[in-house]
Amino acid sequence: MEHKVFVGLGSNLADPQMQVSQAMRELDALPQTRVVRRSSLYRSAPVGYLDQPDFINAVVQLQTGLSPRTLLDELLALELRCGRTREFVNAPRTLDLDVLLYDDMRHHEHGLTIPHPQMHLRAFVLQPLLEIAPECVIPGIGTAMDVVRSCGGQQLQKFTQPQMKDQLNAAE
């Protein structure tokens, strides 16, 4: 059975644009999984721990035959292959992959909550999500379009590919 899943991607270390772009390709290669849609890349300020570089974020829509737990295990393995370490909460990272939505499921087990428990508070998740799924509903919360309005103070910068390279080169 095919499931409709949205995954959030983020990186702020080791060429973040490359990390996110490579992760999109690797998600498409997961067993029983294919990327259906990809958002643009967005630059956002860090949340929580502020003394770190800005993040590059995106959202992809997957079709998968994997269960939620199996998909999460695949995402965690991909993070590790890309050099992800977990030194402290909200630490800088080479790659962060989050299951945001899985069909219309509401689910909680150790280490996995669907929908992602913070997604409705984060413009860097909602804006790319709306780009690829404008009618998206977050189970138990409401439409992504309605909840993004409460994130008005969070600044995002959407990039085209050439802009992104120029911006990253200027920041180095």
C-alpha positions as CSV (number, residue, x, y, z in Angstrom):
1,M,0.0,0.0,0.0
2,E,1.3,3.5,-0.9
3,H,1.3,6.2,1.8
4,K,1.5,10.0,1.3
5,V,4.2,11.3,3.5
6,F,5.8,14.8,4.0
7,V,9.4,15.0,5.3
8,G,11.2,18.1,6.4
9,L,14.9,18.5,5.6
10,G,17.4,20.9,7.2
11,S,21.1,21.5,7.4
12,N,23.5,24.2,8.5
13,L,26.9,22.5,8.3
14,A,29.2,21.1,5.6
15,D,27.6,22.8,2.6
16,P,24.0,22.9,3.6
17,Q,22.6,23.3,0.1
18,M,24.5,20.2,-1.0
19,Q,23.4,18.2,2.1
20,V,19.7,18.9,1.5
21,S,19.9,18.4,-2.3
22,Q,21.8,15.1,-1.8
23,A,19.3,13.9,0.9
24,M,16.5,14.6,-1.6
25,R,18.2,12.2,-4.1
26,E,18.8,9.6,-1.4
27,L,15.2,9.8,-0.2
28,D,14.1,8.9,-3.7
29,A,16.3,5.8,-3.5
30,L,14.8,4.4,-0.3
31,P,13.1,1.0,-0.6
32,Q,9.5,1.2,-1.7
33,T,9.7,5.0,-1.8
34,R,9.8,7.8,-4.3
35,V,9.9,11.6,-4.1
36,V,6.8,13.0,-5.7
37,R,7.3,16.7,-5.0
38,R,10.2,18.9,-3.7
39,S,9.9,22.4,-2.4
40,S,12.4,25.2,-3.1
41,L,15.2,25.7,-0.6
42,Y,14.7,28.3,2.1
43,R,17.2,30.0,4.5
44,S,16.0,30.4,8.1
45,A,17.5,31.5,11.4
46,P,18.2,28.8,14.0
47,V,15.6,28.1,16.6
48,G,16.4,27.3,20.3
49,Y,20.2,27.4,20.2
50,L,21.0,30.6,18.4
51,D,24.8,30.7,18.2
52,Q,25.1,28.8,15.0
53,P,24.8,29.3,11.2
54,D,21.5,29.8,9.4
55,F,19.7,26.7,8.1
56,I,18.8,25.6,4.7
57,N,15.4,23.9,4.8
58,A,13.0,22.2,2.4
59,V,10.1,19.7,2.4
60,V,9.5,16.7,0.1
61,Q,6.4,14.7,-0.5
62,L,7.0,11.0,-0.7
63,Q,5.0,8.0,-1.7
64,T,6.1,5.0,0.3
65,G,5.2,1.5,1.2
66,L,7.2,1.7,4.4
67,S,5.6,1.9,7.8
68,P,6.1,5.0,9.9
69,R,8.7,3.4,12.1
70,T,10.6,1.8,9.2
71,L,10.6,5.1,7.4
72,L,11.9,6.9,10.5
73,D,14.7,4.2,10.8
74,E,15.7,4.8,7.2
75,L,15.7,8.6,7.8
76,L,17.9,8.2,10.9
77,A,20.3,6.0,9.0
78,L,20.6,8.5,6.2
79,E,21.3,11.3,8.8
80,L,24.1,9.1,10.2
81,R,25.6,8.5,6.8
82,C,25.7,12.2,6.2
83,G,27.6,12.8,9.5
84,R,24.8,13.8,11.8
85,T,25.7,13.9,15.5
86,R,23.5,14.8,18.4
87,E,25.7,16.7,20.9
88,F,22.8,18.7,22.4
89,V,19.2,19.8,21.6
90,N,19.0,22.1,18.6
91,A,22.8,21.7,17.9
92,P,24.2,22.5,14.5
93,R,23.8,19.6,12.1
94,T,24.8,18.3,8.7
95,L,21.3,16.9,8.1
96,D,18.0,16.8,9.9
97,L,15.1,14.7,8.5
98,D,11.7,14.8,10.2
99,V,8.5,12.9,9.3
100,L,6.0,15.7,9.3
101,L,2.9,14.0,8.1
102,Y,2.0,10.4,7.2
103,D,-1.3,10.1,5.4
104,D,-3.9,11.6,7.8
105,M,-2.4,9.7,10.7
106,R,-2.2,10.9,14.3
107,H,0.3,8.6,16.1
108,H,2.6,8.6,19.0
109,E,5.2,6.1,20.1
110,H,8.7,6.4,21.6
111,G,10.7,8.7,19.3
112,L,8.0,9.2,16.7
113,T,5.0,11.6,16.9
114,I,2.9,12.2,13.8
115,P,2.1,14.9,12.9
116,H,5.5,16.3,14.0
117,P,4.7,18.1,17.3
118,Q,6.5,21.4,16.4
119,M,5.7,21.7,12.7
120,H,2.7,24.1,13.2
121,L,5.0,26.5,15.0
122,R,7.7,26.7,12.3
123,A,7.6,28.9,9.2
124,F,10.6,27.0,7.8
125,V,8.4,23.9,7.7
126,L,5.1,25.4,6.8
127,Q,6.1,27.6,3.9
128,P,7.9,24.9,1.9
129,L,5.0,22.5,2.7
130,L,2.5,25.0,1.4
131,E,4.6,25.5,-1.8
132,I,4.1,21.8,-2.7
133,A,0.8,21.1,-0.9
134,P,-1.3,24.3,-0.6
135,E,-4.4,22.4,0.6
136,C,-2.5,20.5,3.3
137,V,-4.3,19.8,6.5
138,I,-2.4,19.0,9.7
139,P,-4.4,16.5,11.6
140,G,-5.6,17.8,15.0
141,I,-4.4,21.4,14.1
142,G,-6.0,22.7,10.9
143,T,-4.9,23.8,7.5
144,A,-1.3,24.7,7.0
145,M,-2.5,27.9,5.4
146,D,-4.3,28.9,8.6
147,V,-1.4,28.0,11.0
148,V,1.3,29.7,8.9
149,R,-0.2,33.0,9.8
150,S,0.8,32.6,13.4
151,C,4.4,32.3,12.3
152,G,4.4,35.8,10.8
153,G,7.5,37.0,12.8
154,Q,9.7,34.2,11.5
155,Q,11.8,35.4,8.5
156,L,12.5,33.1,5.6
157,Q,14.4,33.6,2.4
158,K,13.4,31.5,-0.6
159,F,16.2,30.8,-3.1
160,T,16.5,29.8,-6.6
161,Q,19.5,27.6,-7.2
162,P,21.9,30.3,-8.6
163,Q,20.9,32.7,-5.8
164,M,21.6,30.0,-3.2
165,K,25.2,29.4,-4.4
166,D,25.9,33.2,-4.5
167,Q,24.5,33.7,-1.0
168,L,26.5,30.8,0.5
169,N,29.7,31.9,-1.2
170,A,29.3,35.4,0.1
171,A,28.7,34.1,3.6
172,E,32.0,32.1,3.7
